Amino acid sequence: MERQTRKGRSNWVIAVESGNEQHQEIILSTIAKRAYQLFERRGRVHGFDLEDWISAEQELLQDDFSRDTSQLDCFIESPRDPEMTTILSVTAHSMIAFRSHALHAGEVDLEPDVASVHVFPEEIDTTQVEVNRVGCLLHLHASKKNHRNAPFAVAANPVPYAEISRKLRKTVAAPKIFT
């Protein structure tokens, strides 16, 4: 997988990924972990695995994009804490925001936490991704792939968020949770 990395001016990094498979694995794993937490919080009562999966998905998958036809904008929380780094991993189809915590001198946080997951409603042009800090937020701005030369074109058939969510659920069945 090809990767292009840029360091931000303070405590954030953006990595543009060429493949989508690793993102999908991370997204599904994160949803499964959260669904299991919901199962445990409910006292390990069986029979609610689909509800837990959908709740976890709704908590983690963000639908915060501008509805402009030629570009995509979203905002990601990025604390100004010098002990924490926000890492944005971007593909043409999704973005995962991670938080990496500083450890003792010379140590690296090998397992950053997934802070949020953003499944793009349309494919973006990863060569046109810009990230700027706005207070405690990172503003991600990207051109949609098919609209690079036509800024006022209307998407022929935009894919609704609910349909993206259903497609994601179909790629893997909700895990059966056993005690």
ZAGULO-383486 format. One record per residue: x, y, z of N, C-alpha, C, CB in turn; residue in three letters; residue number from 1. Coordinates in steps of 0.1 Angstrom, whole numbers. Glycine has a CB too. Layout:
{{X, Y, Z}, {X, Y, Z}, {X, Y, Z}, {X, Y, Z}, ala, NUM}
...
END
This chain:
{{8, -12, 0}, {0, 0, 0}, {9, 12, 0}, {-10, 0, 12}, met, 1}
{{6, 21, -9}, {14, 34, -10}, {9, 44, 0}, {13, 40, -24}, glu, 2}
{{18, 51, 7}, {14, 60, 17}, {22, 73, 15}, {17, 55, 31}, arg, 3}
{{15, 84, 16}, {21, 98, 16}, {18, 104, 29}, {16, 106, 3}, gln, 4}
{{28, 109, 36}, {26, 115, 49}, {30, 130, 50}, {33, 107, 60}, thr, 5}
{{22, 138, 56}, {25, 152, 58}, {24, 155, 73}, {16, 161, 50}, arg, 6}
{{33, 162, 79}, {32, 166, 93}, {26, 180, 94}, {47, 166, 100}, lys, 7}
{{17, 181, 103}, {10, 194, 105}, {19, 204, 113}, {-3, 193, 112}, gly, 8}
{{15, 216, 114}, {23, 226, 122}, {23, 223, 137}, {17, 239, 119}, arg, 9}
{{14, 216, 142}, {15, 213, 156}, {14, 198, 159}, {4, 221, 164}, ser, 10}
{{4, 194, 166}, {3, 180, 170}, {-7, 172, 161}, {-1, 179, 184}, asn, 11}
{{-6, 173, 148}, {-14, 164, 140}, {-6, 160, 127}, {-27, 171, 136}, trp, 12}
{{-9, 148, 122}, {-3, 142, 110}, {-14, 137, 101}, {7, 131, 114}, val, 13}
{{-12, 139, 88}, {-21, 133, 79}, {-14, 123, 70}, {-28, 144, 70}, ile, 14}
{{-20, 111, 69}, {-14, 101, 60}, {-24, 97, 49}, {-10, 88, 68}, ala, 15}
{{-20, 99, 37}, {-29, 96, 26}, {-26, 82, 21}, {-28, 106, 14}, val, 16}
{{-36, 73, 22}, {-34, 59, 19}, {-39, 56, 5}, {-41, 50, 29}, glu, 17}
{{-33, 46, -2}, {-38, 43, -15}, {-48, 31, -15}, {-26, 39, -24}, ser, 18}
{{-48, 23, -5}, {-57, 12, -4}, {-68, 14, 6}, {-49, -1, 0}, gly, 19}
{{-79, 7, 4}, {-91, 9, 12}, {-93, -3, 22}, {-103, 11, 4}, asn, 20}
{{-86, -15, 19}, {-88, -27, 27}, {-84, -25, 41}, {-80, -38, 21}, glu, 21}
{{-73, -19, 45}, {-69, -17, 58}, {-79, -8, 66}, {-55, -12, 59}, gln, 22}
{{-84, 2, 59}, {-94, 11, 65}, {-106, 3, 69}, {-97, 22, 56}, his, 23}
{{-111, -5, 60}, {-123, -13, 62}, {-121, -23, 74}, {-127, -21, 50}, gln, 24}
{{-109, -29, 75}, {-106, -38, 86}, {-107, -30, 100}, {-93, -44, 85}, glu, 25}
{{-101, -18, 100}, {-100, -10, 112}, {-114, -5, 116}, {-91, 2, 110}, ile, 26}
{{-122, -1, 106}, {-136, 3, 108}, {-144, -8, 114}, {-142, 9, 95}, ile, 27}
{{-144, -20, 108}, {-152, -31, 113}, {-147, -36, 127}, {-151, -43, 103}, leu, 28}
{{-134, -36, 129}, {-129, -40, 142}, {-133, -30, 153}, {-113, -41, 141}, ser, 29}
{{-133, -17, 150}, {-136, -7, 160}, {-151, -8, 163}, {-133, 7, 154}, thr, 30}
{{-160, -10, 153}, {-174, -12, 155}, {-176, -24, 164}, {-182, -13, 142}, ile, 31}
{{-169, -35, 161}, {-171, -48, 168}, {-167, -46, 183}, {-163, -59, 162}, ala, 32}
{{-156, -39, 185}, {-152, -36, 199}, {-162, -28, 207}, {-138, -29, 199}, lys, 33}
{{-167, -18, 200}, {-177, -9, 207}, {-190, -17, 209}, {-180, 3, 198}, arg, 34}
{{-194, -25, 200}, {-206, -33, 202}, {-205, -43, 213}, {-210, -41, 189}, ala, 35}
{{-193, -48, 215}, {-190, -57, 227}, {-191, -49, 240}, {-177, -64, 225}, tyr, 36}
{{-186, -37, 240}, {-187, -28, 252}, {-201, -26, 255}, {-179, -15, 249}, gln, 37}
{{-209, -23, 245}, {-224, -21, 248}, {-230, -33, 254}, {-231, -17, 235}, leu, 38}
{{-227, -45, 248}, {-232, -58, 253}, {-228, -60, 268}, {-226, -69, 245}, phe, 39}
{{-215, -57, 271}, {-211, -58, 285}, {-218, -48, 294}, {-196, -56, 286}, glu, 40}
{{-220, -36, 290}, {-226, -25, 298}, {-241, -29, 301}, {-225, -12, 290}, arg, 41}
{{-247, -36, 292}, {-261, -40, 294}, {-262, -53, 302}, {-267, -43, 280}, arg, 42}
{{-251, -57, 308}, {-251, -69, 317}, {-250, -82, 309}, {-263, -69, 325}, gly, 43}
{{-244, -82, 297}, {-242, -94, 289}, {-255, -101, 286}, {-233, -103, 296}, arg, 44}
{{-266, -94, 284}, {-279, -100, 280}, {-278, -103, 265}, {-291, -90, 284}, val, 45}
{{-281, -115, 262}, {-280, -119, 248}, {-293, -115, 240}, {-278, -135, 247}, his, 46}
{{-291, -116, 227}, {-303, -113, 218}, {-303, -99, 213}, {-315, -116, 226}, gly, 47}
{{-294, -90, 216}, {-294, -77, 211}, {-281, -74, 203}, {-294, -67, 223}, phe, 48}
{{-275, -84, 197}, {-263, -82, 190}, {-264, -72, 178}, {-257, -95, 185}, asp, 49}
{{-275, -73, 170}, {-277, -64, 159}, {-279, -49, 164}, {-289, -68, 151}, leu, 50}
{{-287, -48, 175}, {-289, -34, 180}, {-276, -28, 185}, {-299, -35, 192}, glu, 51}
{{-268, -37, 192}, {-255, -32, 197}, {-246, -28, 185}, {-248, -43, 205}, asp, 52}
{{-246, -36, 174}, {-238, -33, 163}, {-242, -20, 156}, {-239, -45, 152}, trp, 53}
{{-255, -18, 155}, {-260, -6, 149}, {-258, 6, 157}, {-276, -7, 146}, ile, 54}
{{-259, 5, 170}, {-256, 16, 180}, {-241, 20, 179}, {-260, 12, 194}, ser, 55}
{{-233, 10, 179}, {-218, 12, 178}, {-215, 19, 165}, {-210, -1, 179}, ala, 56}
{{-221, 15, 154}, {-219, 21, 141}, {-223, 35, 141}, {-227, 13, 130}, glu, 57}
{{-235, 38, 147}, {-240, 52, 147}, {-231, 61, 156}, {-254, 52, 153}, gln, 58}
{{-225, 56, 167}, {-216, 63, 175}, {-203, 67, 168}, {-213, 56, 188}, glu, 59}
{{-198, 57, 160}, {-185, 59, 154}, {-185, 65, 140}, {-178, 45, 154}, leu, 60}
{{-194, 61, 132}, {-194, 67, 118}, {-200, 81, 118}, {-203, 57, 109}, leu, 61}
{{-193, 90, 113}, {-197, 104, 113}, {-203, 108, 100}, {-184, 113, 116}, gln, 62}
{{-213, 116, 100}, {-219, 121, 88}, {-220, 136, 89}, {-234, 115, 85}, asp, 63}
{{-208, 142, 88}, {-208, 157, 91}, {-202, 165, 79}, {-199, 159, 103}, asp, 64}
{{-206, 161, 67}, {-200, 166, 56}, {-209, 178, 50}, {-198, 156, 45}, phe, 65}
{{-202, 188, 44}, {-210, 198, 37}, {-217, 191, 25}, {-200, 210, 33}, ser, 66}
{{-227, 197, 21}, {-235, 191, 10}, {-231, 198, -4}, {-250, 192, 12}, arg, 67}
{{-220, 205, -4}, {-215, 211, -16}, {-213, 200, -27}, {-202, 219, -14}, asp, 68}
{{-216, 203, -39}, {-215, 193, -50}, {-201, 190, -55}, {-224, 197, -61}, thr, 69}
{{-191, 199, -53}, {-178, 198, -58}, {-168, 195, -48}, {-174, 210, -66}, ser, 70}
{{-171, 196, -35}, {-160, 194, -25}, {-166, 188, -12}, {-154, 208, -21}, gln, 71}
{{-158, 184, -4}, {-162, 177, 8}, {-154, 184, 20}, {-159, 162, 8}, leu, 72}
{{-161, 188, 30}, {-156, 194, 42}, {-160, 187, 54}, {-159, 209, 43}, asp, 73}
{{-151, 184, 64}, {-155, 179, 77}, {-146, 184, 87}, {-156, 164, 77}, cys, 74}
{{-150, 184, 100}, {-142, 188, 111}, {-140, 177, 121}, {-149, 200, 118}, phe, 75}
{{-127, 176, 126}, {-123, 166, 135}, {-117, 172, 147}, {-113, 157, 128}, ile, 76}
{{-122, 168, 159}, {-116, 173, 171}, {-102, 170, 172}, {-124, 168, 184}, glu, 77}
{{-93, 179, 176}, {-79, 177, 178}, {-74, 186, 189}, {-72, 181, 164}, ser, 78}
{{-74, 180, 201}, {-69, 187, 213}, {-55, 193, 211}, {-70, 178, 225}, pro, 79}
{{-53, 204, 217}, {-40, 211, 216}, {-30, 205, 226}, {-41, 226, 218}, arg, 80}
{{-33, 194, 232}, {-25, 188, 242}, {-12, 183, 236}, {-32, 176, 249}, asp, 81}
{{0, 188, 240}, {13, 184, 234}, {16, 169, 236}, {24, 193, 240}, pro, 82}
{{9, 163, 246}, {11, 149, 249}, {3, 140, 239}, {8, 146, 263}, glu, 83}
{{-5, 146, 231}, {-14, 138, 222}, {-13, 143, 208}, {-29, 140, 227}, met, 84}
{{-12, 133, 199}, {-11, 136, 184}, {-24, 131, 177}, {1, 130, 178}, thr, 85}
{{-30, 139, 169}, {-41, 134, 161}, {-35, 130, 147}, {-52, 145, 159}, thr, 86}
{{-39, 118, 143}, {-34, 112, 131}, {-46, 110, 122}, {-26, 99, 133}, ile, 87}
{{-46, 116, 110}, {-57, 114, 100}, {-52, 104, 89}, {-61, 128, 94}, leu, 88}
{{-59, 93, 88}, {-55, 84, 77}, {-67, 85, 67}, {-54, 69, 83}, ser, 89}
{{-63, 89, 55}, {-73, 92, 44}, {-71, 83, 32}, {-72, 107, 40}, val, 90}
{{-82, 77, 27}, {-83, 71, 14}, {-93, 78, 6}, {-86, 55, 16}, thr, 91}
{{-95, 74, -6}, {-105, 80, -15}, {-119, 78, -10}, {-104, 75, -29}, ala, 92}
{{-121, 68, -1}, {-135, 65, 4}, {-137, 68, 19}, {-137, 51, 1}, his, 93}
{{-127, 69, 27}, {-129, 71, 41}, {-117, 78, 48}, {-131, 58, 48}, ser, 94}
{{-120, 82, 60}, {-109, 88, 68}, {-111, 83, 82}, {-110, 104, 68}, met, 95}
{{-100, 79, 89}, {-100, 75, 103}, {-91, 85, 110}, {-95, 60, 104}, ile, 96}
{{-97, 90, 121}, {-89, 99, 130}, {-85, 91, 142}, {-98, 112, 134}, ala, 97}
{{-72, 91, 144}, {-66, 83, 156}, {-61, 94, 166}, {-55, 74, 151}, phe, 98}
{{-60, 90, 178}, {-53, 98, 188}, {-42, 89, 194}, {-63, 102, 200}, arg, 99}
{{-30, 95, 193}, {-18, 88, 198}, {-13, 95, 211}, {-7, 87, 188}, ser, 100}
{{-11, 89, 222}, {-7, 95, 234}, {8, 94, 236}, {-14, 89, 246}, his, 101}
{{15, 104, 240}, {29, 104, 242}, {32, 94, 254}, {35, 118, 246}, ala, 102}
{{42, 87, 252}, {47, 78, 263}, {60, 83, 269}, {48, 63, 258}, leu, 103}
{{67, 75, 276}, {79, 79, 282}, {89, 82, 271}, {85, 68, 292}, his, 104}
{{100, 89, 274}, {110, 93, 264}, {114, 81, 256}, {122, 100, 271}, ala, 105}
{{114, 83, 243}, {119, 72, 233}, {109, 62, 230}, {131, 66, 239}, gly, 106}
{{97, 61, 237}, {87, 51, 234}, {77, 56, 224}, {80, 47, 247}, glu, 107}
{{72, 47, 216}, {62, 51, 206}, {49, 44, 209}, {67, 47, 192}, val, 108}
{{38, 51, 207}, {24, 45, 210}, {21, 37, 197}, {13, 56, 212}, asp, 109}
{{22, 24, 198}, {20, 15, 186}, {5, 13, 184}, {27, 2, 188}, leu, 110}
{{-4, 15, 193}, {-18, 13, 191}, {-26, 26, 195}, {-22, 1, 200}, glu, 111}
{{-26, 35, 185}, {-34, 47, 188}, {-48, 44, 188}, {-31, 58, 178}, pro, 112}
{{-56, 52, 196}, {-70, 50, 197}, {-78, 55, 185}, {-76, 56, 210}, asp, 113}
{{-88, 49, 180}, {-96, 54, 170}, {-106, 64, 176}, {-105, 42, 162}, val, 114}
{{-105, 77, 172}, {-113, 87, 177}, {-126, 89, 169}, {-105, 101, 177}, ala, 115}
{{-125, 88, 156}, {-137, 89, 148}, {-135, 82, 134}, {-142, 103, 146}, ser, 116}
{{-146, 79, 128}, {-145, 72, 114}, {-154, 80, 105}, {-149, 57, 115}, val, 117}
{{-150, 84, 93}, {-158, 91, 84}, {-158, 84, 71}, {-152, 106, 82}, his, 118}
{{-169, 79, 67}, {-171, 72, 54}, {-176, 83, 44}, {-181, 59, 54}, val, 119}
{{-169, 86, 34}, {-172, 97, 25}, {-184, 93, 16}, {-161, 100, 16}, phe, 120}
{{-194, 102, 14}, {-206, 99, 6}, {-202, 97, -9}, {-216, 110, 8}, pro, 121}
{{-191, 103, -13}, {-186, 102, -27}, {-171, 100, -26}, {-190, 114, -36}, glu, 122}
{{-165, 95, -36}, {-150, 93, -37}, {-144, 107, -38}, {-146, 85, -49}, glu, 123}
{{-133, 109, -30}, {-125, 121, -30}, {-112, 120, -38}, {-123, 126, -16}, ile, 124}
{{-107, 131, -42}, {-94, 131, -49}, {-83, 133, -38}, {-93, 143, -60}, asp, 125}
{{-76, 123, -34}, {-66, 124, -23}, {-55, 133, -26}, {-61, 110, -20}, thr, 126}
{{-53, 137, -38}, {-42, 146, -41}, {-47, 161, -38}, {-38, 145, -56}, thr, 127}
{{-59, 162, -36}, {-65, 176, -33}, {-70, 177, -19}, {-77, 178, -43}, gln, 128}
{{-64, 170, -9}, {-68, 171, 5}, {-60, 182, 12}, {-66, 157, 12}, val, 129}
{{-67, 190, 19}, {-61, 201, 27}, {-66, 200, 41}, {-64, 215, 21}, glu, 130}
{{-57, 202, 51}, {-61, 202, 65}, {-56, 214, 71}, {-56, 189, 72}, val, 131}
{{-65, 221, 78}, {-61, 234, 85}, {-67, 233, 99}, {-66, 246, 78}, asn, 132}
{{-59, 239, 109}, {-64, 239, 123}, {-74, 251, 124}, {-53, 240, 133}, arg, 133}
{{-85, 249, 131}, {-95, 260, 134}, {-98, 258, 149}, {-108, 259, 125}, val, 134}
{{-91, 265, 157}, {-93, 263, 172}, {-88, 249, 176}, {-107, 265, 176}, gly, 135}
{{-97, 241, 182}, {-94, 228, 186}, {-99, 217, 176}, {-100, 225, 200}, cys, 136}
{{-102, 222, 164}, {-107, 213, 153}, {-97, 213, 142}, {-121, 218, 149}, leu, 137}
{{-97, 202, 135}, {-90, 202, 122}, {-100, 202, 111}, {-81, 189, 120}, leu, 138}
{{-99, 211, 101}, {-108, 212, 90}, {-102, 205, 78}, {-111, 227, 87}, his, 139}
{{-109, 194, 74}, {-104, 186, 62}, {-112, 191, 51}, {-105, 171, 65}, leu, 140}
{{-106, 195, 40}, {-112, 200, 28}, {-107, 192, 16}, {-110, 215, 26}, his, 141}
{{-115, 186, 8}, {-111, 178, -3}, {-121, 179, -15}, {-110, 163, 1}, ala, 142}
{{-115, 178, -27}, {-123, 179, -39}, {-129, 165, -41}, {-115, 184, -51}, ser, 143}
{{-141, 164, -46}, {-147, 151, -49}, {-141, 147, -62}, {-162, 152, -50}, lys, 144}
{{-138, 134, -64}, {-131, 129, -75}, {-136, 133, -89}, {-130, 114, -75}, lys, 145}
{{-149, 132, -91}, {-155, 134, -104}, {-159, 149, -106}, {-168, 126, -105}, asn, 146}
{{-155, 158, -97}, {-159, 172, -98}, {-147, 181, -99}, {-168, 176, -87}, his, 147}
{{-135, 176, -101}, {-123, 184, -100}, {-124, 196, -110}, {-111, 176, -103}, arg, 148}
{{-129, 194, -122}, {-129, 204, -133}, {-143, 211, -134}, {-124, 198, -146}, asn, 149}
{{-152, 206, -127}, {-166, 212, -128}, {-171, 215, -114}, {-175, 202, -135}, ala, 150}
{{-167, 227, -109}, {-171, 230, -95}, {-185, 232, -92}, {-164, 242, -91}, pro, 151}
{{-194, 234, -102}, {-208, 236, -100}, {-216, 225, -105}, {-212, 249, -106}, phe, 152}
{{-210, 214, -109}, {-218, 202, -114}, {-225, 196, -102}, {-208, 192, -120}, ala, 153}
{{-237, 190, -105}, {-245, 183, -95}, {-242, 168, -97}, {-260, 187, -97}, val, 154}
{{-240, 162, -85}, {-238, 147, -86}, {-250, 140, -91}, {-234, 142, -71}, ala, 155}
{{-248, 131, -101}, {-259, 125, -107}, {-267, 116, -98}, {-254, 116, -119}, ala, 156}
{{-261, 108, -90}, {-267, 99, -81}, {-259, 98, -68}, {-269, 85, -86}, asn, 157}
{{-260, 108, -59}, {-252, 107, -47}, {-257, 96, -38}, {-253, 121, -39}, pro, 158}
{{-248, 89, -32}, {-252, 77, -23}, {-255, 82, -10}, {-240, 67, -23}, val, 159}
{{-267, 80, -5}, {-271, 84, 8}, {-263, 77, 19}, {-286, 82, 11}, pro, 160}
{{-261, 84, 30}, {-253, 79, 41}, {-259, 65, 46}, {-253, 89, 53}, tyr, 161}
{{-272, 64, 47}, {-278, 52, 52}, {-275, 40, 43}, {-294, 53, 52}, ala, 162}
{{-274, 42, 30}, {-270, 32, 21}, {-255, 27, 23}, {-272, 36, 6}, glu, 163}
{{-247, 37, 25}, {-232, 34, 28}, {-232, 25, 41}, {-224, 47, 30}, ile, 164}
{{-240, 29, 51}, {-240, 22, 63}, {-245, 8, 61}, {-249, 29, 73}, ser, 165}
{{-255, 6, 53}, {-260, -8, 50}, {-250, -16, 43}, {-273, -7, 42}, arg, 166}
{{-243, -10, 33}, {-232, -17, 26}, {-221, -22, 35}, {-227, -9, 15}, lys, 167}
{{-217, -13, 44}, {-207, -16, 54}, {-211, -28, 63}, {-203, -4, 63}, leu, 168}
{{-224, -28, 67}, {-229, -39, 76}, {-229, -52, 68}, {-243, -36, 81}, arg, 169}
{{-232, -51, 55}, {-233, -64, 47}, {-219, -70, 45}, {-239, -61, 33}, lys, 170}
{{-208, -62, 46}, {-195, -68, 43}, {-191, -78, 54}, {-185, -57, 42}, thr, 171}
{{-197, -76, 66}, {-194, -85, 77}, {-207, -86, 85}, {-182, -81, 85}, val, 172}
{{-211, -98, 89}, {-222, -99, 98}, {-219, -94, 112}, {-227, -114, 98}, ala, 173}
{{-229, -90, 119}, {-227, -85, 132}, {-222, -97, 140}, {-240, -80, 139}, ala, 174}
{{-212, -95, 149}, {-206, -106, 156}, {-216, -112, 166}, {-193, -102, 163}, pro, 175}
{{-215, -125, 167}, {-223, -132, 178}, {-215, -131, 190}, {-226, -147, 174}, lys, 176}
{{-221, -127, 201}, {-213, -124, 213}, {-217, -136, 223}, {-217, -110, 219}, ile, 177}
{{-207, -143, 227}, {-209, -154, 236}, {-201, -151, 249}, {-204, -167, 230}, phe, 178}
{{-206, -157, 260}, {-199, -155, 273}, {-192, -168, 276}, {-209, -152, 284}, thr, 179}
END
